[in-house]
Amino acid sequence: IPEHSQFISEPDGQRVLMLGCMGRASAALAALGNTLDFEMIAVRSHHELPFRLHHNRPLAVVVALLPDTLEMSSALRCIAAYNPDLPVLLLGDDHAALLGTIDAAEHLWSLSQLSLESAHASPRGLMRFFAKAGQHRGALRLMPVG
């Protein structure tokens, strides 16, 4: 093996992809993730998502996109094609379009680890998701509470 070989993907680590997360919510999410020693990686668009999934091999994905857009559906289909058991946190308000998107993702694309939090998720809700995602991969020894 050459001394400076190039790898197609990075070794497994504790990375979380953040798609569509902007502003103060993004900063709070990144700060919490960094506190837990997660590498928080911002993904600019759903077009970049397939590359980031395969290259970064994340522990989880946080998606903050409008539920009734093609972007949300494309992102969830992409995640399902990569790994339908990957923990995904959807940030958004609890309305019919988002609930319909979740139903479609679970039934049509077999996404089994979907979670929903308010667009202004509390640190407690985010910690619960990160603990669950870490346990799913066996990479974090936090226990979800409540």
C-alpha positions in Angstrom: 0.0 0.0 0.0 1.5 3.4 -0.9 2.4 5.7 1.9 0.0 8.4 0.8 -2.9 6.4 -0.6 -6.2 8.2 -1.2 -9.4 6.8 0.3 -12.8 7.2 -1.2 -14.4 7.8 2.2 -13.2 8.8 5.6 -12.9 6.3 8.4 -15.9 5.8 10.6 -16.2 8.5 13.2 -18.8 10.5 15.0 -20.0 12.8 12.3 -23.5 14.4 11.9 -24.6 15.9 8.7 -26.8 19.1 8.9 -28.9 19.8 5.8 -30.8 23.0 5.6 -29.9 24.1 9.1 -29.3 27.8 9.2 -29.0 30.7 11.6 -29.2 30.5 15.4 -30.7 27.0 15.3 -27.7 25.8 13.3 -25.2 27.4 15.7 -27.0 25.9 18.7 -27.1 22.5 17.1 -23.4 22.6 16.1 -22.4 23.7 19.6 -24.3 20.9 21.2 -22.9 18.4 18.7 -19.4 19.6 19.3 -19.9 19.4 23.1 -20.6 15.7 22.5 -17.5 15.3 20.3 -19.5 15.0 17.1 -18.0 16.5 14.0 -20.9 18.6 12.7 -20.8 19.0 8.9 -23.0 21.5 7.1 -24.4 20.3 3.8 -25.4 23.1 1.5 -28.1 21.4 -0.6 -29.7 18.0 -1.2 -27.6 17.8 -4.3 -24.5 17.5 -2.2 -26.0 15.0 0.2 -25.2 11.7 -1.7 -21.5 12.6 -1.8 -21.4 13.7 1.9 -23.2 10.5 3.0 -20.7 8.2 1.2 -17.7 10.3 2.0 -18.4 11.1 5.6 -20.3 8.0 6.7 -22.2 9.9 9.4 -23.7 8.8 12.6 -26.9 10.7 11.9 -28.4 13.4 9.7 -30.4 16.5 10.8 -32.7 17.8 8.1 -34.3 21.3 8.3 -36.1 21.7 5.0 -39.6 22.7 4.1 -41.6 19.4 4.1 -43.7 20.2 1.0 -40.7 20.7 -1.3 -38.9 18.4 -3.7 -35.7 19.0 -1.6 -37.1 17.2 1.4 -38.3 14.2 -0.6 -35.1 14.0 -2.5 -33.0 14.2 0.7 -35.0 11.4 2.4 -34.9 9.2 -0.7 -31.2 9.7 -0.9 -30.8 8.8 2.8 -32.9 5.7 2.3 -30.8 4.6 -0.6 -27.6 5.1 1.4 -28.9 3.4 4.6 -32.5 3.1 5.6 -31.5 2.5 9.3 -29.5 5.8 9.6 -31.0 8.0 12.3 -32.6 11.1 10.8 -33.9 14.1 12.8 -36.4 16.3 10.9 -36.7 19.8 12.3 -40.0 21.4 11.6 -43.5 22.3 12.8 -46.0 19.5 13.4 -48.2 20.0 10.4 -49.9 17.8 7.8 -47.2 18.2 5.0 -44.4 17.1 7.3 -46.4 14.2 8.8 -47.3 13.1 5.3 -43.6 13.2 4.3 -42.7 11.1 7.3 -45.3 8.5 6.5 -44.1 8.3 2.9 -40.5 8.0 4.0 -41.3 5.3 6.5 -43.6 3.2 4.3 -42.3 3.8 0.8 -38.5 4.1 1.5 -38.3 2.0 4.7 -36.6 4.7 6.7 -36.8 3.3 10.2 -35.0 5.8 12.4 -36.9 9.0 11.7 -37.4 11.5 14.6 -39.3 14.8 14.6 -38.5 17.8 16.7 -39.8 21.4 16.5 -38.0 23.8 14.3 -36.8 25.4 17.5 -35.8 22.1 19.2 -34.9 22.2 22.8 -31.5 21.0 23.9 -33.3 18.1 25.7 -34.9 16.9 22.4 -31.6 17.2 20.6 -29.8 15.3 23.3 -32.4 12.6 23.2 -31.8 12.3 19.4 -28.0 12.3 19.7 -28.1 9.7 22.5 -30.4 7.4 20.4 -28.2 7.9 17.3 -25.0 7.2 19.3 -26.5 4.1 20.8 -27.6 2.9 17.4 -24.0 3.0 16.1 -22.6 1.9 19.5 -20.5 5.1 19.5 -21.9 7.0 22.5 -22.6 6.1 26.0 -25.4 8.5 26.7 -28.8 7.3 27.7 -31.9 9.0 26.4 -34.1 10.3 29.3 -37.8 10.8 29.0 
